[in-house]
Amino acid sequence: MAKKQCETRMVSYGIYSEFDRDGRDLPKFLEPTWTIPVAMGVEFGYVLEIKKARGQFLTFEIDHPSFLDSRGNPAGPFTGEIRIPHSTWRFFLGDTFWLPLEDKVGKWRLRVWIAGDLVADKTFTMVL
């Protein structure tokens, strides 16, 4: 039997209100842009609407400039995986900035895979 194809659509991208990672609500969309000002309190990313993928695994990656981790080593990409809970679902992939701000400047690439298939791949440019 052929694998059922999921449907994805980018609903919004750019700057959002602060995201409560423990809450159920997505952040409020504020401004569409691929260029993000690096400043404390700025939340950026995109929202995907995903259909026909309930129960499948969504994998994400945020690849950022090589700032240093807490041990002084270059930090690798931030990755994660979650199971899609509903047949129609909206997912926010994004981040915010922390000190020091200067090492957050550059290209940040945000990607999403569902069941191993790349479904979203966008790059934001961070500027001071």
OpenMM code with the backbone's topology and positions (N, CA, C; nanometers):
from openmm import Vec3, app, unit

residues = "MET ALA LYS LYS GLN CYS GLU THR ARG MET VAL SER TYR GLY ILE TYR SER GLU PHE ASP ARG ASP GLY ARG ASP LEU PRO LYS PHE LEU GLU PRO THR TRP THR ILE PRO VAL ALA MET GLY VAL GLU PHE GLY TYR VAL LEU GLU ILE LYS LYS ALA ARG GLY GLN PHE LEU THR PHE GLU ILE ASP HIS PRO SER PHE LEU ASP SER ARG GLY ASN PRO ALA GLY PRO PHE THR GLY GLU ILE ARG ILE PRO HIS SER THR TRP ARG PHE PHE LEU GLY ASP THR PHE TRP LEU PRO LEU GLU ASP LYS VAL GLY LYS TRP ARG LEU ARG VAL TRP ILE ALA GLY ASP LEU VAL ALA ASP LYS THR PHE THR MET VAL LEU".split()
positions = [
    Vec3(0.0836, -0.1174, 0.0000),
    Vec3(0.0000, 0.0000, 0.0000),
    Vec3(0.0889, 0.1248, 0.0000),
    Vec3(0.0557, 0.2227, -0.0805),
    Vec3(0.1339, 0.3447, -0.0911),
    Vec3(0.1211, 0.4286, 0.0361),
    Vec3(0.2299, 0.4973, 0.0687),
    Vec3(0.2320, 0.5839, 0.1853),
    Vec3(0.1416, 0.7054, 0.1611),
    Vec3(0.0552, 0.7352, 0.2568),
    Vec3(-0.0341, 0.8507, 0.2462),
    Vec3(0.0486, 0.9786, 0.2542),
    Vec3(0.0298, 1.0678, 0.1589),
    Vec3(0.1063, 1.1918, 0.1516),
    Vec3(0.0430, 1.2989, 0.2394),
    Vec3(0.1225, 1.3560, 0.3283),
    Vec3(0.0710, 1.4645, 0.4111),
    Vec3(0.0726, 1.5947, 0.3308),
    Vec3(-0.0022, 1.6922, 0.3794),
    Vec3(-0.0066, 1.8243, 0.3175),
    Vec3(0.0491, 1.9249, 0.4170),
    Vec3(0.1362, 2.0143, 0.3689),
    Vec3(0.1889, 2.1203, 0.4549),
    Vec3(0.1758, 2.2544, 0.3828),
    Vec3(0.1582, 2.3569, 0.4642),
    Vec3(0.1462, 2.4932, 0.4116),
    Vec3(0.2042, 2.5876, 0.5152),
    Vec3(0.2915, 2.6795, 0.4701),
    Vec3(0.3451, 2.7800, 0.5608),
    Vec3(0.2391, 2.8885, 0.5772),
    Vec3(0.1890, 2.9026, 0.6988),
    Vec3(0.0815, 2.9962, 0.7290),
    Vec3(0.1358, 3.1376, 0.7481),
    Vec3(0.2490, 3.1487, 0.8175),
    Vec3(0.3104, 3.2789, 0.8444),
    Vec3(0.4577, 3.2586, 0.8761),
    Vec3(0.5345, 3.3675, 0.8627),
    Vec3(0.6774, 3.3647, 0.8940),
    Vec3(0.7200, 3.5051, 0.9345),
    Vec3(0.8197, 3.5138, 1.0201),
    Vec3(0.8714, 3.6438, 1.0592),
    Vec3(0.8810, 3.6587, 1.2089),
    Vec3(0.8265, 3.7705, 1.2596),
    Vec3(0.8373, 3.8050, 1.4012),
    Vec3(0.7034, 3.7776, 1.4706),
    Vec3(0.7118, 3.7208, 1.5909),
    Vec3(0.5954, 3.6811, 1.6697),
    Vec3(0.6064, 3.7366, 1.8110),
    Vec3(0.4955, 3.7297, 1.8828),
    Vec3(0.4978, 3.7608, 2.0256),
    Vec3(0.5738, 3.6501, 2.0978),
    Vec3(0.6017, 3.6701, 2.2247),
    Vec3(0.6744, 3.5693, 2.3020),
    Vec3(0.5978, 3.4376, 2.3008),
    Vec3(0.6700, 3.3282, 2.2806),
    Vec3(0.6110, 3.1958, 2.2721),
    Vec3(0.6220, 3.1252, 2.4064),
    Vec3(0.5080, 3.0821, 2.4588),
    Vec3(0.5047, 3.0033, 2.5820),
    Vec3(0.5217, 2.8571, 2.5426),
    Vec3(0.6438, 2.8058, 2.5535),
    Vec3(0.6745, 2.6702, 2.5085),
    Vec3(0.6006, 2.5622, 2.5881),
    Vec3(0.5506, 2.5973, 2.7063),
    Vec3(0.4759, 2.5013, 2.7869),
    Vec3(0.3247, 2.5135, 2.7669),
    Vec3(0.2829, 2.6170, 2.6964),
    Vec3(0.1398, 2.6392, 2.6744),
    Vec3(0.0897, 2.5694, 2.5491),
    Vec3(-0.0381, 2.5850, 2.5219),
    Vec3(-0.1003, 2.5213, 2.4063),
    Vec3(-0.1146, 2.6160, 2.2881),
    Vec3(-0.1105, 2.7469, 2.3156),
    Vec3(-0.1345, 2.8456, 2.2111),
    Vec3(-0.0075, 2.8805, 2.1351),
    Vec3(-0.0235, 2.9041, 2.0049),
    Vec3(0.0874, 2.9519, 1.9236),
    Vec3(0.1092, 3.1000, 1.9531),
    Vec3(0.2308, 3.1502, 1.9279),
    Vec3(0.2524, 3.2932, 1.9500),
    Vec3(0.1726, 3.3751, 1.8479),
    Vec3(0.1465, 3.4998, 1.8831),
    Vec3(0.0726, 3.5898, 1.7948),
    Vec3(0.1663, 3.6401, 1.6843),
    Vec3(0.1195, 3.6333, 1.5613),
    Vec3(0.1968, 3.6798, 1.4467),
    Vec3(0.1998, 3.8317, 1.4460),
    Vec3(0.3212, 3.8912, 1.4334),
    Vec3(0.3349, 4.0364, 1.4384),
    Vec3(0.3780, 4.0986, 1.3051),
    Vec3(0.4774, 4.0378, 1.2360),
    Vec3(0.5320, 4.1011, 1.1158),
    Vec3(0.5955, 3.9984, 1.0224),
    Vec3(0.5577, 4.0009, 0.8923),
    Vec3(0.6217, 3.9093, 0.7978),
    Vec3(0.7584, 3.9632, 0.7553),
    Vec3(0.8630, 3.8839, 0.7722),
    Vec3(0.9971, 3.9239, 0.7300),
    Vec3(1.0919, 3.8048, 0.7362),
    Vec3(1.1928, 3.8065, 0.6495),
    Vec3(1.3010, 3.7074, 0.6551),
    Vec3(1.4249, 3.7682, 0.7197),
    Vec3(1.4219, 3.9003, 0.7473),
    Vec3(1.5323, 3.9696, 0.8130),
    Vec3(1.4883, 4.0054, 0.9545),
    Vec3(1.5631, 3.9554, 1.0521),
    Vec3(1.5215, 3.9656, 1.1924),
    Vec3(1.6213, 4.0513, 1.2701),
    Vec3(1.5738, 4.1542, 1.3430),
    Vec3(1.6651, 4.2327, 1.4272),
    Vec3(1.7044, 4.1530, 1.5518),
    Vec3(1.8338, 4.1423, 1.5748),
    Vec3(1.8832, 4.0696, 1.6919),
    Vec3(1.8685, 4.1604, 1.8132),
    Vec3(1.7732, 4.1276, 1.9002),
    Vec3(1.7474, 4.2051, 2.0213),
    Vec3(1.6762, 4.1150, 2.1213),
    Vec3(1.6940, 4.1462, 2.2467),
    Vec3(1.6270, 4.0700, 2.3514),
    Vec3(1.4756, 4.0814, 2.3330),
    Vec3(1.4056, 3.9707, 2.3503),
    Vec3(1.2604, 3.9692, 2.3416),
    Vec3(1.2044, 3.9475, 2.2021),
    Vec3(1.2898, 3.9426, 2.0993),
    Vec3(1.2416, 3.9198, 1.9633),
    Vec3(1.2272, 3.7690, 1.9413),
    Vec3(1.1071, 3.7265, 1.9048),
    Vec3(1.0760, 3.5859, 1.8748),
    Vec3(1.0535, 3.5770, 1.7240),
    Vec3(1.1156, 3.4793, 1.6589),
    Vec3(1.1040, 3.4671, 1.5138),
    Vec3(1.0831, 3.3210, 1.4757),
    Vec3(1.0376, 3.2997, 1.3538),
    Vec3(1.0196, 3.1639, 1.3043),
    Vec3(0.9078, 3.1578, 1.2032),
    Vec3(0.8451, 3.0394, 1.1947),
    Vec3(0.7313, 3.0221, 1.1044),
    Vec3(0.6318, 2.9216, 1.1602),
    Vec3(0.5089, 2.9320, 1.1091),
    Vec3(0.4021, 2.8400, 1.1464),
    Vec3(0.3671, 2.7559, 1.0246),
    Vec3(0.3665, 2.6254, 1.0441),
    Vec3(0.3244, 2.5321, 0.9402),
    Vec3(0.1882, 2.4751, 0.9754),
    Vec3(0.1023, 2.4630, 0.8752),
    Vec3(-0.0217, 2.3877, 0.8916),
    Vec3(0.0022, 2.2517, 0.8277),
    Vec3(-0.0230, 2.1482, 0.9033),
    Vec3(0.0056, 2.0114, 0.8604),
    Vec3(-0.1246, 1.9331, 0.8609),
    Vec3(-0.1529, 1.8658, 0.7489),
    Vec3(-0.2735, 1.7842, 0.7372),
    Vec3(-0.2359, 1.6432, 0.6940),
    Vec3(-0.3181, 1.5480, 0.7360),
    Vec3(-0.3052, 1.4071, 0.6969),
    Vec3(-0.1734, 1.3439, 0.7424),
    Vec3(-0.1280, 1.3808, 0.8630),
    Vec3(-0.0024, 1.3246, 0.9132),
    Vec3(-0.0119, 1.2811, 1.0592),
    Vec3(-0.1316, 1.2681, 1.1101),
    Vec3(-0.1494, 1.2311, 1.2504),
    Vec3(-0.0732, 1.1022, 1.2828),
    Vec3(0.0001, 1.1067, 1.3941),
    Vec3(0.0749, 0.9908, 1.4402),
    Vec3(0.2141, 0.9790, 1.3815),
    Vec3(0.2442, 1.0538, 1.2775),
    Vec3(0.3780, 1.0500, 1.2196),
    Vec3(0.4719, 1.1378, 1.3024),
    Vec3(0.6007, 1.1194, 1.2818),
    Vec3(0.6986, 1.1984, 1.3547),
    Vec3(0.7439, 1.3179, 1.2739),
    Vec3(0.7455, 1.4332, 1.3414),
    Vec3(0.7976, 1.5565, 1.2855),
    Vec3(0.9337, 1.5797, 1.3505),
    Vec3(1.0354, 1.6014, 1.2678),
    Vec3(1.1705, 1.6318, 1.3144),
    Vec3(1.2033, 1.7738, 1.2723),
    Vec3(1.2649, 1.8506, 1.3613),
    Vec3(1.3010, 1.9876, 1.3254),
    Vec3(1.4471, 2.0137, 1.3596),
    Vec3(1.5020, 2.1149, 1.2904),
    Vec3(1.6396, 2.1561, 1.3141),
    Vec3(1.6497, 2.3069, 1.2963),
    Vec3(1.7152, 2.3722, 1.3915),
    Vec3(1.7477, 2.5136, 1.3807),
    Vec3(1.9003, 2.5210, 1.3749),
    Vec3(1.9512, 2.5544, 1.2564),
    Vec3(2.0957, 2.5643, 1.2354),
    Vec3(2.1317, 2.7125, 1.2390),
    Vec3(2.2218, 2.7491, 1.3270),
    Vec3(2.2526, 2.8883, 1.3561),
    Vec3(2.4017, 2.9130, 1.3392),
    Vec3(2.4444, 3.0392, 1.3471),
    Vec3(2.5884, 3.0685, 1.3422),
    Vec3(2.6588, 2.9973, 1.4574),
    Vec3(2.7834, 2.9794, 1.4443),
    Vec3(2.8592, 2.9054, 1.5464),
    Vec3(2.8902, 2.9901, 1.6682),
    Vec3(2.7895, 3.0111, 1.7530),
    Vec3(2.8176, 3.0720, 1.8819),
    Vec3(2.8647, 2.9614, 1.9752),
    Vec3(2.9184, 2.9986, 2.0885),
    Vec3(2.9763, 2.9003, 2.1796),
    Vec3(2.8749, 2.8525, 2.2822),
    Vec3(2.8854, 2.7237, 2.3165),
    Vec3(2.7984, 2.6684, 2.4196),
    Vec3(2.8552, 2.7015, 2.5575),
    Vec3(2.7954, 2.6475, 2.6618),
    Vec3(2.8367, 2.6789, 2.7992),
    Vec3(2.9786, 2.6307, 2.8311),
    Vec3(3.0315, 2.5383, 2.7517),
    Vec3(3.1677, 2.4877, 2.7733),
    Vec3(3.2711, 2.5571, 2.6853),
    Vec3(3.2239, 2.6539, 2.6032),
    Vec3(3.3156, 2.7265, 2.5165),
    Vec3(3.3385, 2.6606, 2.3819),
    Vec3(3.2608, 2.5583, 2.3500),
    Vec3(3.2717, 2.4900, 2.2208),
    Vec3(3.1653, 2.5427, 2.1254),
    Vec3(3.1923, 2.5360, 1.9928),
    Vec3(3.0882, 2.5773, 1.8980),
    Vec3(2.9613, 2.4941, 1.9183),
    Vec3(2.8482, 2.5624, 1.9328),
    Vec3(2.7206, 2.4943, 1.9545),
    Vec3(2.6695, 2.4397, 1.8219),
    Vec3(2.6256, 2.3179, 1.8216),
    Vec3(2.5691, 2.2576, 1.7013),
    Vec3(2.4241, 2.2976, 1.6827),
    Vec3(2.3629, 2.2510, 1.5753),
    Vec3(2.2211, 2.2824, 1.5516),
    Vec3(2.1332, 2.2301, 1.6647),
    Vec3(2.0223, 2.2993, 1.6876),
    Vec3(1.9232, 2.2567, 1.7849),
    Vec3(1.8232, 2.1675, 1.7109),
    Vec3(1.8001, 2.0479, 1.7611),
    Vec3(1.7108, 1.9535, 1.6939),
    Vec3(1.6086, 1.8975, 1.7919),
    Vec3(1.5012, 1.8439, 1.7360),
    Vec3(1.4007, 1.7800, 1.8182),
    Vec3(1.3057, 1.6979, 1.7333),
    Vec3(1.2232, 1.6202, 1.8030),
    Vec3(1.1268, 1.5341, 1.7336),
    Vec3(1.0004, 1.5254, 1.8178),
    Vec3(0.8861, 1.5335, 1.7511),
    Vec3(0.7586, 1.5182, 1.8195),
    Vec3(0.6622, 1.4398, 1.7309),
    Vec3(0.5675, 1.3757, 1.7949),
    Vec3(0.4641, 1.3033, 1.7205),
    Vec3(0.3492, 1.3998, 1.6916),
    Vec3(0.3024, 1.3993, 1.5684),
    Vec3(0.1943, 1.4883, 1.5264),
    Vec3(0.0639, 1.4399, 1.5899),
    Vec3(-0.0017, 1.5264, 1.6703),
    Vec3(-0.1148, 1.4811, 1.7510),
    Vec3(-0.2516, 1.4825, 1.6833),
    Vec3(-0.2679, 1.5599, 1.5749),
    Vec3(-0.4002, 1.5760, 1.5142),
    Vec3(-0.3914, 1.5639, 1.3627),
    Vec3(-0.5047, 1.5366, 1.2993),
    Vec3(-0.5059, 1.5252, 1.1530),
    Vec3(-0.4879, 1.6604, 1.0853),
    Vec3(-0.5280, 1.7683, 1.1509),
    Vec3(-0.4959, 1.9047, 1.1069),
    Vec3(-0.4342, 1.9746, 1.2265),
    Vec3(-0.3101, 2.0237, 1.2093),
    Vec3(-0.2339, 2.0750, 1.3227),
    Vec3(-0.1444, 2.1882, 1.2767),
    Vec3(-0.1295, 2.2882, 1.3614),
    Vec3(-0.0371, 2.3984, 1.3342),
    Vec3(0.0818, 2.3883, 1.4294),
    Vec3(0.1999, 2.4050, 1.3718),
    Vec3(0.3261, 2.3884, 1.4440),
    Vec3(0.4115, 2.5130, 1.4260),
    Vec3(0.4603, 2.5689, 1.5377),
    Vec3(0.5510, 2.6838, 1.5335),
    Vec3(0.6933, 2.6357, 1.5521),
    Vec3(0.7810, 2.6704, 1.4568),
    Vec3(0.9237, 2.6465, 1.4721),
    Vec3(0.9906, 2.7821, 1.4783),
    Vec3(1.0554, 2.8106, 1.5897),
    Vec3(1.1190, 2.9395, 1.6039),
    Vec3(1.2101, 2.9454, 1.7246),
    Vec3(1.2626, 3.0634, 1.7471),
    Vec3(1.3562, 3.0833, 1.8569),
    Vec3(1.3527, 3.2301, 1.8968),
    Vec3(1.4309, 3.2622, 1.9970),
    Vec3(1.4480, 3.3993, 2.0434),
    Vec3(1.5950, 3.4172, 2.0763),
    Vec3(1.6353, 3.5356, 2.1138),
    Vec3(1.7770, 3.5634, 2.1371),
    Vec3(1.8098, 3.5705, 2.2853),
    Vec3(1.9368, 3.5509, 2.3158),
    Vec3(1.9884, 3.5568, 2.4513),
    Vec3(2.1272, 3.6208, 2.4440),
    Vec3(2.1783, 3.6609, 2.5577),
    Vec3(2.3089, 3.7274, 2.5628),
    Vec3(2.4232, 3.6285, 2.5485),
    Vec3(2.5328, 3.6657, 2.4874),
    Vec3(2.5561, 3.7918, 2.4177),
    Vec3(2.4869, 3.7912, 2.2806),
    Vec3(2.4395, 3.9054, 2.2376),
    Vec3(2.3653, 3.9161, 2.1121),
    Vec3(2.4554, 3.9133, 1.9888),
    Vec3(2.5769, 3.9640, 2.0017),
    Vec3(2.6647, 3.9802, 1.8854),
    Vec3(2.6924, 3.8495, 1.8116),
    Vec3(2.6967, 3.7386, 1.8827),
    Vec3(2.7282, 3.6121, 1.8155),
    Vec3(2.6045, 3.5432, 1.7560),
    Vec3(2.4900, 3.6101, 1.7588),
    Vec3(2.3673, 3.5530, 1.7002),
    Vec3(2.3422, 3.6070, 1.5585),
    Vec3(2.4260, 3.7001, 1.5121),
    Vec3(2.4117, 3.7608, 1.3798),
    Vec3(2.4493, 3.6592, 1.2725),
    Vec3(2.3756, 3.6613, 1.1614),
    Vec3(2.4072, 3.5730, 1.0488),
    Vec3(2.2841, 3.4984, 1.0014),
    Vec3(2.3066, 3.3926, 0.9263),
    Vec3(2.1985, 3.3123, 0.8682),
    Vec3(2.1577, 3.2014, 0.9647),
    Vec3(2.0265, 3.1901, 0.9876),
    Vec3(1.9691, 3.0820, 1.0681),
    Vec3(1.8763, 3.0040, 0.9762),
    Vec3(1.9004, 2.8761, 0.9619),
    Vec3(1.8205, 2.7905, 0.8741),
    Vec3(1.7293, 2.7025, 0.9589),
    Vec3(1.5981, 2.7088, 0.9312),
    Vec3(1.4980, 2.6322, 1.0058),
    Vec3(1.4353, 2.5306, 0.9122),
    Vec3(1.4468, 2.4012, 0.9469),
    Vec3(1.3953, 2.2947, 0.8609),
    Vec3(1.3050, 2.1999, 0.9383),
    Vec3(1.2086, 2.1426, 0.8654),
    Vec3(1.1146, 2.0466, 0.9231),
    Vec3(1.1024, 1.9275, 0.8286),
    Vec3(1.1078, 1.8080, 0.8871),
    Vec3(1.0845, 1.6842, 0.8141),
    Vec3(0.9649, 1.6133, 0.8764),
    Vec3(0.8855, 1.5478, 0.7943),
    Vec3(0.7783, 1.4621, 0.8434),
    Vec3(0.8002, 1.3248, 0.7819),
    Vec3(0.8107, 1.2253, 0.8687),
    Vec3(0.8368, 1.0871, 0.8261),
    Vec3(0.9573, 1.0814, 0.7329),
    Vec3(1.0583, 1.1644, 0.7619),
    Vec3(1.1818, 1.1632, 0.6843),
    Vec3(1.1819, 1.2504, 0.5599),
    Vec3(1.0681, 1.3061, 0.5223),
    Vec3(1.0594, 1.3922, 0.4032),
    Vec3(1.0697, 1.5387, 0.4437),
    Vec3(1.1599, 1.6139, 0.3789),
    Vec3(1.1744, 1.7563, 0.4053),
    Vec3(1.0503, 1.8293, 0.3562),
    Vec3(0.9824, 1.9013, 0.4468),
    Vec3(0.8579, 1.9713, 0.4103),
    Vec3(0.8691, 2.1230, 0.4244),
    Vec3(0.9711, 2.1729, 0.4952),
    Vec3(0.9920, 2.3176, 0.5075),
    Vec3(1.1406, 2.3431, 0.5291),
    Vec3(1.1930, 2.4433, 0.4579),
    Vec3(1.3351, 2.4780, 0.4656),
    Vec3(1.3470, 2.6265, 0.4340),
    Vec3(1.3628, 2.7088, 0.5365),
    Vec3(1.3716, 2.8534, 0.5190),
    Vec3(1.4884, 2.9090, 0.5985),
    Vec3(1.5485, 3.0140, 0.5453),
    Vec3(1.6623, 3.0783, 0.6100),
    Vec3(1.6272, 3.2228, 0.6442),
    Vec3(1.6521, 3.2600, 0.7696),
    Vec3(1.6343, 3.3963, 0.8170),
    Vec3(1.7725, 3.4617, 0.8278),
    Vec3(1.7797, 3.5911, 0.8042),
    Vec3(1.9027, 3.6676, 0.8201),
    Vec3(1.8893, 3.7543, 0.9439),
    Vec3(1.9795, 3.7338, 1.0409),
    Vec3(1.9764, 3.8078, 1.1660),
    Vec3(2.0737, 3.9250, 1.1580),
    Vec3(2.0253, 4.0449, 1.1926),
    Vec3(2.1064, 4.1660, 1.1835),
    Vec3(2.0974, 4.2453, 1.3136),
    Vec3(2.2079, 4.3119, 1.3495),
    Vec3(2.2071, 4.3997, 1.4677),
    Vec3(2.1401, 4.5302, 1.4327),
] * unit.nanometer
topology = app.Topology()
chain = topology.addChain("A")
for resn in residues:
    res = topology.addResidue(resn, chain)
    for name in ("N", "CA", "C"):
        topology.addAtom(name, app.Element.getBySymbol(name[0]), res)
